[in-house]
Amino acid sequence: MGVSADPVGRQKEFDELNELNFPLLSDEKKKVAKQFGVKRAGPLPSKRVTFVIGTDRRVAAVVTGEMSFEKHADEALDAVRALAR
């Protein structure tokens, strides 16, 4: 699933445009961002962080980086594959 501070309508547009085929959750009040330590002070957007969470509910990997979407996708996929072994 994906979580973003964007409103629900923007999430829906993003999903339809990119055909993601997984749930996107809106965290407009940034409560989830705060719990995961990615909320920034003030009106700035949250940090871009990808968490891979296993079926045991443990964080298996954390991918950080503001600019490289490919890095997030590649490293998250590697982590998911490692969990499947």
C-alpha positions in Angstrom: 0.0 0.0 0.0 1.1 3.6 -0.4 0.5 6.4 2.0 0.7 10.1 1.1 -0.4 13.4 2.6 -2.3 14.1 -0.7 -6.1 14.3 -0.5 -8.1 11.3 -1.5 -9.1 12.8 -4.9 -5.4 13.3 -5.9 -4.6 9.8 -4.7 -7.3 8.4 -7.0 -6.1 10.4 -10.0 -2.5 9.2 -9.4 -3.7 5.6 -9.2 -5.7 5.8 -12.3 -2.9 7.5 -14.2 -0.3 5.0 -13.2 -2.5 1.9 -12.9 -0.8 0.9 -9.6 -3.2 -1.8 -8.6 -2.7 -1.4 -4.9 -4.3 0.7 -2.2 -3.3 4.3 -1.7 -4.1 5.9 1.7 -4.5 9.6 2.4 -2.7 10.9 5.5 -3.7 14.6 5.1 -3.3 15.2 8.8 0.2 13.5 8.7 -0.5 11.3 11.7 1.0 8.2 10.0 4.0 10.3 8.8 4.6 11.4 12.3 4.4 7.9 13.7 7.0 6.7 11.1 9.3 9.7 11.7 9.0 11.2 8.2 6.9 14.3 8.9 8.7 17.6 8.5 8.1 20.7 10.5 5.7 23.2 9.1 3.9 23.0 5.7 6.7 21.2 4.0 5.9 17.8 2.5 6.8 14.6 4.3 10.1 13.0 3.5 10.1 10.4 0.7 10.7 7.1 2.5 9.7 3.5 1.5 9.1 1.0 4.2 9.0 -2.7 3.4 7.0 -4.5 6.1 6.9 -8.2 6.4 4.0 -10.4 7.2 5.3 -10.5 10.8 4.7 -6.7 10.9 8.4 -6.0 11.2 10.1 -3.3 9.1 12.3 -5.4 6.8 13.8 -2.4 4.8 13.8 1.3 4.7 14.6 3.1 1.5 15.3 6.9 1.6 16.0 9.5 -1.0 14.1 12.5 -2.3 14.8 12.3 -6.0 15.2 8.7 -7.2 11.9 6.9 -7.6 13.8 4.1 -9.3 15.9 3.6 -6.2 12.8 3.2 -4.1 11.3 0.7 -6.5 14.4 -1.3 -7.0 15.5 -1.5 -3.4 11.9 -2.2 -2.1 11.6 -5.0 -4.7 14.9 -6.5 -3.6 13.7 -6.5 0.0 10.4 -8.1 -0.9 12.3 -10.8 -2.8 14.6 -11.4 0.2 11.5 -11.9 2.4 10.1 -14.5 0.0 13.2 -16.7 0.3 
